Amino acid sequence: MLDLLFSDPVAWGSILGIFVVIGICAYYVYYFMHNVHEDN
C-alpha cells in the first residue's frame, strides 16, 4: 500500500495539496490570533 502510494504522482499531488491547504489555514489562524492579541 505505501509503496504504491509513494510511487504514484497523483497521490503525491493530492498529499502536497492537502499540506498546502493546511499550511495556509494555519497561517491565517496565526495571523488572526496575532492581530486580535495586538488590539487588546
Phi, psi and omega per residue, in radians:
M1 nan -0.875 -3.100
L2 -1.197 -0.664 3.139
D3 -1.166 -0.604 3.062
L4 -1.170 -0.690 3.133
L5 -1.135 -0.757 -3.103
F6 -1.293 -0.386 -3.141
S7 -1.594 -0.131 -3.072
D8 -1.683 2.012 -3.134
P9 -1.155 -0.476 3.110
V10 -1.165 -0.704 3.099
A11 -1.150 -0.697 3.083
W12 -1.060 -0.710 3.135
G13 -1.100 -0.747 -3.128
S14 -1.249 -0.656 3.087
I15 -1.111 -0.770 3.110
L16 -1.085 -0.739 3.109
G17 -1.075 -0.721 3.117
I18 -1.105 -0.756 3.131
F19 -1.145 -0.644 3.107
V20 -1.123 -0.768 3.131
V21 -1.117 -0.756 3.113
I22 -1.094 -0.723 3.119
G23 -1.099 -0.749 3.127
I24 -1.140 -0.726 3.110
C25 -1.095 -0.766 3.138
A26 -1.120 -0.666 3.117
Y27 -1.117 -0.768 -3.136
Y28 -1.191 -0.642 3.081
V29 -1.110 -0.769 3.103
Y30 -1.092 -0.766 -3.130
Y31 -1.081 -0.763 -3.141
F32 -1.133 -0.799 3.132
M33 -1.105 -0.678 3.138
H34 -1.126 -0.735 -3.140
N35 -1.200 -0.665 3.109
V36 -1.142 -0.695 3.133
H37 -1.165 -0.635 -3.137
E38 -1.178 -0.602 -3.077
D39 -1.211 -0.536 -3.055
N40 -1.422 nan nan
